[in-house]
């Protein structure tokens, strides 16, 4: 059941990243076309650059958790291998993961507070859209990161013989 729920969340996250990234590319192309390749009567959308920049925040926060899932983030494993045994490495990785989860919980808490406090602040070029929608990327992204780190924390470590 938990595995199925995780698979659904993973698919939603992947679809959201792809959709938002596609939107960023399409809107950027449209903005560039309107800015440089059309007559003076056509201008780029005033809200376009703002939406591109703020949507990129969502993509970054969501994609960071995909990086954790695939173990593609920078780590100090190379450095630690020189000084620690295999068993000590496992404990060091677990300790580092716990520290990262604690830091992410703190960032998530602040992100929730900031999002709630900015509900009434509207975007400059889209006065009907709250900036809180974009600040919500912080707690949402942190939640996905915490989930991925928690999964890695409780996974059984792979030994050299099993690789």
C-alpha positions as a LaTeX table, in Angstrom:
\begin{tabular}{lrrr}
\hline
Residue & $x$ (\AA) & $y$ (\AA) & $z$ (\AA) \\
\hline
Unk1 & 0.00 & 0.00 & 0.00 \\
Unk2 & 2.75 & 2.45 & 0.97 \\
Unk3 & 4.72 & 1.48 & $-2.13$ \\
Unk4 & 1.72 & 2.16 & $-4.36$ \\
Unk5 & 1.14 & 5.54 & $-2.73$ \\
Unk6 & 4.81 & 6.39 & $-3.23$ \\
Unk7 & 4.62 & 5.38 & $-6.90$ \\
Unk8 & 1.59 & 7.64 & $-7.39$ \\
Unk9 & 3.35 & 10.57 & $-5.68$ \\
Unk10 & 6.45 & 9.94 & $-7.78$ \\
Unk11 & 4.44 & 9.99 & $-11.00$ \\
Unk12 & 2.65 & 13.18 & $-9.95$ \\
Unk13 & 5.98 & 14.81 & $-9.11$ \\
Unk14 & 7.51 & 13.73 & $-12.43$ \\
Unk15 & 4.51 & 14.95 & $-14.43$ \\
Unk16 & 4.53 & 18.26 & $-12.56$ \\
Unk17 & 8.24 & 18.80 & $-13.25$ \\
Unk18 & 7.85 & 17.94 & $-16.94$ \\
Unk19 & 4.75 & 20.12 & $-17.33$ \\
Unk20 & 6.29 & 23.11 & $-15.56$ \\
Unk21 & 9.58 & 22.79 & $-17.41$ \\
Unk22 & 7.71 & 22.55 & $-20.71$ \\
Unk23 & 5.72 & 25.63 & $-19.76$ \\
Unk24 & 8.90 & 27.52 & $-18.90$ \\
Unk25 & 10.46 & 26.61 & $-22.25$ \\
Unk26 & 7.31 & 27.48 & $-24.23$ \\
Unk27 & 6.74 & 30.78 & $-22.43$ \\
Unk28 & 10.44 & 31.69 & $-22.72$ \\
Unk29 & 10.35 & 30.99 & $-26.46$ \\
Unk30 & 7.21 & 33.09 & $-26.81$ \\
Unk31 & 8.71 & 35.94 & $-24.78$ \\
Unk32 & 11.90 & 35.92 & $-26.87$ \\
Unk33 & 9.92 & 35.79 & $-30.10$ \\
Unk34 & 7.70 & 38.68 & $-29.05$ \\
Unk35 & 10.68 & 40.69 & $-27.80$ \\
Unk36 & 13.08 & 40.31 & $-30.72$ \\
Unk37 & 11.30 & 38.97 & $-33.78$ \\
Unk38 & 8.00 & 40.81 & $-34.05$ \\
Unk39 & 6.92 & 44.31 & $-34.94$ \\
Unk40 & 6.89 & 47.09 & $-32.38$ \\
Unk41 & 3.13 & 46.68 & $-31.90$ \\
Unk42 & 3.59 & 43.23 & $-30.33$ \\
Unk43 & 5.33 & 43.17 & $-26.99$ \\
Unk44 & 6.18 & 40.34 & $-24.59$ \\
Unk45 & 3.73 & 39.66 & $-21.80$ \\
Unk46 & 4.43 & 41.78 & $-18.73$ \\
Unk47 & 3.82 & 38.77 & $-16.51$ \\
Unk48 & 5.85 & 36.29 & $-18.56$ \\
Unk49 & 9.28 & 36.76 & $-16.99$ \\
Unk50 & 7.79 & 36.73 & $-13.51$ \\
Unk51 & 5.96 & 33.44 & $-14.11$ \\
Unk52 & 9.07 & 31.87 & $-15.69$ \\
Unk53 & 11.26 & 32.83 & $-12.73$ \\
Unk54 & 8.80 & 31.72 & $-10.08$ \\
Unk55 & 7.91 & 28.45 & $-11.83$ \\
Unk56 & 11.63 & 27.65 & $-12.00$ \\
Unk57 & 11.59 & 27.67 & $-8.17$ \\
Unk58 & 8.98 & 24.89 & $-8.20$ \\
Unk59 & 11.00 & 22.89 & $-10.72$ \\
Unk60 & 14.19 & 23.26 & $-8.66$ \\
Unk61 & 12.58 & 22.18 & $-5.39$ \\
Unk62 & 10.76 & 19.22 & $-6.91$ \\
Unk63 & 13.70 & 18.10 & $-9.03$ \\
Unk64 & 16.01 & 18.16 & $-6.00$ \\
Unk65 & 14.03 & 15.28 & $-4.53$ \\
Unk66 & 14.42 & 13.32 & $-7.76$ \\
Unk67 & 18.17 & 13.82 & $-7.37$ \\
Unk68 & 17.98 & 12.31 & $-3.89$ \\
Unk69 & 15.96 & 9.38 & $-5.22$ \\
Unk70 & 18.65 & 8.60 & $-7.80$ \\
Unk71 & 21.52 & 9.37 & $-5.41$ \\
Unk72 & 22.91 & 11.97 & $-7.79$ \\
Unk73 & 23.66 & 14.75 & $-5.32$ \\
Unk74 & 27.19 & 15.65 & $-4.38$ \\
Unk75 & 28.42 & 13.73 & $-1.37$ \\
Unk76 & 31.60 & 13.47 & 0.65 \\
Unk77 & 31.75 & 9.71 & 0.19 \\
Unk78 & 35.06 & 9.85 & $-1.69$ \\
Unk79 & 36.64 & 11.78 & 1.18 \\
Unk80 & 35.15 & 9.56 & 3.87 \\
Unk81 & 36.30 & 6.33 & 2.19 \\
Unk82 & 39.89 & 7.33 & 2.89 \\
Unk83 & 39.35 & 7.60 & 6.64 \\
Unk84 & 36.46 & 5.33 & 7.59 \\
Unk85 & 35.77 & 1.63 & 7.42 \\
Unk86 & 32.74 & 0.32 & 5.54 \\
Unk87 & 30.72 & 0.00 & 8.76 \\
Unk88 & 31.71 & 3.50 & 9.88 \\
Unk89 & 30.71 & 4.81 & 6.44 \\
Unk90 & 27.22 & 3.42 & 6.89 \\
Unk91 & 26.86 & 5.18 & 10.26 \\
Unk92 & 28.31 & 8.41 & 8.87 \\
Unk93 & 25.84 & 8.37 & 5.97 \\
Unk94 & 22.93 & 7.71 & 8.33 \\
Unk95 & 24.04 & 10.54 & 10.65 \\
Unk96 & 24.40 & 12.92 & 7.71 \\
Unk97 & 20.95 & 11.96 & 6.45 \\
Unk98 & 19.40 & 12.64 & 9.88 \\
Unk99 & 21.10 & 16.05 & 9.98 \\
Unk100 & 19.81 & 16.86 & 6.50 \\
Unk101 & 16.26 & 15.81 & 7.47 \\
Unk102 & 16.39 & 18.03 & 10.56 \\
Unk103 & 17.60 & 20.97 & 8.45 \\
Unk104 & 14.87 & 20.33 & 5.88 \\
Unk105 & 12.23 & 20.24 & 8.63 \\
Unk106 & 13.44 & 23.67 & 9.78 \\
Unk107 & 13.37 & 25.04 & 6.22 \\
Unk108 & 9.94 & 23.50 & 5.67 \\
Unk109 & 8.59 & 25.10 & 8.85 \\
Unk110 & 9.88 & 28.52 & 7.78 \\
Unk111 & 8.52 & 27.97 & 4.27 \\
Unk112 & 5.06 & 27.22 & 5.64 \\
Unk113 & 5.15 & 30.34 & 7.80 \\
Unk114 & 6.37 & 32.48 & 4.90 \\
Unk115 & 3.75 & 31.03 & 2.55 \\
Unk116 & 0.92 & 31.65 & 5.01 \\
Unk117 & 2.13 & 35.19 & 5.75 \\
Unk118 & 2.25 & 36.08 & 2.05 \\
Unk119 & $-1.24$ & 34.86 & 1.09 \\
Unk120 & $-2.49$ & 38.40 & 0.59 \\
Unk121 & 0.54 & 39.58 & $-1.37$ \\
Unk122 & $-0.22$ & 39.54 & $-5.08$ \\
Unk123 & 2.17 & 39.25 & $-8.00$ \\
Unk124 & 3.15 & 42.59 & $-9.48$ \\
Unk125 & 2.01 & 41.83 & $-13.02$ \\
Unk126 & $-0.80$ & 39.41 & $-12.13$ \\
Unk127 & $-2.79$ & 41.16 & $-9.39$ \\
Unk128 & $-5.24$ & 38.26 & $-9.03$ \\
Unk129 & $-2.56$ & 35.68 & $-8.22$ \\
Unk130 & $-1.04$ & 35.36 & $-4.77$ \\
Unk131 & 2.72 & 35.00 & $-4.50$ \\
Unk132 & 2.00 & 32.35 & $-1.85$ \\
Unk133 & 1.43 & 29.85 & $-4.68$ \\
Unk134 & 5.10 & 30.17 & $-5.55$ \\
Unk135 & 6.38 & 30.27 & $-1.98$ \\
Unk136 & 4.51 & 27.01 & $-1.41$ \\
Unk137 & 7.28 & 25.38 & $-3.48$ \\
Unk138 & 9.51 & 25.56 & $-0.40$ \\
Unk139 & 7.45 & 23.38 & 1.96 \\
Unk140 & 6.27 & 21.11 & $-0.86$ \\
Unk141 & 9.80 & 20.57 & $-2.14$ \\
Unk142 & 11.09 & 20.02 & 1.39 \\
Unk143 & 8.35 & 17.44 & 2.02 \\
Unk144 & 9.45 & 15.47 & $-1.07$ \\
Unk145 & 13.09 & 15.79 & $-0.04$ \\
Unk146 & 12.33 & 14.57 & 3.48 \\
Unk147 & 10.39 & 11.63 & 2.04 \\
Unk148 & 13.29 & 10.64 & $-0.23$ \\
Unk149 & 15.88 & 11.04 & 2.53 \\
Unk150 & 13.71 & 9.03 & 4.94 \\
Unk151 & 13.53 & 6.24 & 2.37 \\
Unk152 & 17.32 & 6.25 & 1.99 \\
Unk153 & 17.70 & 6.34 & 5.77 \\
Unk154 & 15.74 & 3.11 & 6.24 \\
Unk155 & 17.05 & 1.26 & 3.20 \\
Unk156 & 19.34 & $-1.64$ & 3.81 \\
Unk157 & 22.88 & $-0.62$ & 2.77 \\
Unk158 & 24.33 & $-2.38$ & $-0.27$ \\
Unk159 & 27.63 & $-4.10$ & 0.49 \\
Unk160 & 30.50 & $-4.28$ & $-1.94$ \\
Unk161 & 30.00 & $-8.03$ & $-2.43$ \\
Unk162 & 26.36 & $-7.49$ & $-3.50$ \\
Unk163 & 27.15 & $-4.89$ & $-6.16$ \\
\hline
\end{tabular}
